[in-house]
Amino acid sequence: MLKKGFRLRKKEDFERVFRFGKPLFFSEIGCRYLPDKPGIRLGFSFSKKHVPLAVDRNRLRRVLSEAFFQLREEWPKGGDIVFFTVRKPKKLGIEGARQITGNLFQSLKKAK
């Protein structure tokens, strides 16, 4: 589980990121990034339609957050990031999650 300081928790924060954040898509997983505050906060919004079992949704959250923290030196300066599903993901392991987060960081560096 993510520490409190790294979690996006309020409905208003999720709505703000979805409304004003920059969309990025990586096969079955997408994300929105909103650079505004110093410090990184993560949120996850996985649909029951795409990932019907809670066990699988929780595993997806854990794998993505673990990969995110393994690439800590490449983090952007600050902002909010929300990961979501675009379609039903195939089995996502730690290597696939690392690839997704690595691509996210590369996309954010190019955008600057």
Buried (B, 14 or more C-beta within 10 A) or exposed (E): EBEEEBBBEEEEBBEBBBEEBBEBEBBBBBBBBBBEEEEBBBBBBBEEEBBEEEEBBBBBBBBBBEBBBBBEEBBBEEBBBBBBBEEEBEEBEEEBBBBBBBBBBEBBEEEE
